[in-house]
Amino acid sequence: MTPEPGTLACTAAGGLIVHIEAERYRIAPEDVKSLVFSGRPAPVVRERVRRANGTVTGEVAIEGHAALNPAGRAVVIRTREGVWIIPFASFQRVARGEAASAPLFPLVPGVTG
């Protein structure tokens, strides 16, 4: 199964939303800064809301991570659903709020180009 393209968008608080297929993930503002300024991998988390018997419970879990590629020119986002890539310049523009969003491109295992 080929992964679908995704979208990276900024939040008002300075974090990022990673929208892939039907899932929404978040990267916290402090993790975005750490990734951009020092190259440290950032956890990608997903919040799940469950409703049962009139009660609402929330659960936050780390579902993947975002890291610079070895050349430092792109950010690779890995989740359980697959792997996506975005040019580092586009990632920075969204993180700084200069762009509202940017596309994520799926990486297909075993395919080079």
N, C-alpha and C positions, 0 to 999 in steps of 0.2 A: 504494500500500500504506500503510495507516494504522499508525503506530508503536504498540506495546503500552505499557501503563503500566509503570513501573519502581519500584524501591525504593532508598532511601538508608539505609544502616546505618552505625553507628559500629564502630570496631575498638578493641581493648584498648590499642593504642599511640597513639590519638588521631586517627588518619586516618579516612577514610570509604571505604566500599565502595558503588559505584554498580552496581546489578544491573538490567540492561535486557535484556529478552528472554532469550536464552541466554548473554549476555555479562556478565562481571564486570570492572569497572574500579575503579581506586583513585585517591584524592586523598590525597597525603602530608600528614602532620600540619602541617608548616610551611606548606604551601600553603593548608590549611584556615584556619589562623590569619591568614595574609596576606589571604585573601578576606574573612573576617569582620571583621577590625579595620581594614584599610585599603582594602578594596574592589578589590584587585588580582586580575585573572583567575588562575585556578589550572589547571594542566595536569591532564588526566584521562588516566591511563595504563592500559595493559592489558599483563599479563604472559602470554606464551605459552610453554608448555612443549612441547617436541618430543621424541619418543622415536624413535630410529632405531638399529638395530644394537646394542642394549643400552646406548646412551649417552643421557643426558638433557641437553638444552640448554635454557636459558631466555633469553628475549628480552623486553625491556621497551621499549614504544614509546608515544609520546604519540599518543593516538587522538582527542583533542578538548580542550575546555576548559570550565570553569565560571566564570561571571561574573555580577555583579549586573545586573539589568535597569536601564534608564535611570532609573526612579523609585526604585530602591533597595529595593523591596519584595519582590523575588523573585530567586532564583538560576536562571539559565538554563544548562542543561548541553547542550552540543553535541558529538555524536560523529558518526562516519561513518554510523551507522544512523538518525540523526534528531536532533530537538531536544526536550528535556523541561524542565519548569519545576517549581519547588517554592517555596512561600512562604518568605521570608527567615527569618521567625520559626521555622518548622519546621526549616529547615536549621540554624539556630543551636542549637535544642534537641537535635538529633541530634549536632551537632559537640561540644556540651558534655557529652554522655552522659546528658542528662536524659530522652531518649527513645531506645529501642533502634533504631527505624527510622521512616521516614516515606515516604509514597507520592510518586512522581514522576508528573507528568501530561504526556502527549505534546502537543506543539504541532504542529498540522497546517498546513502552508503554505497561505496563501490563505484560511484560515477565521478569521473574527473572531467574537468573542462577548462 
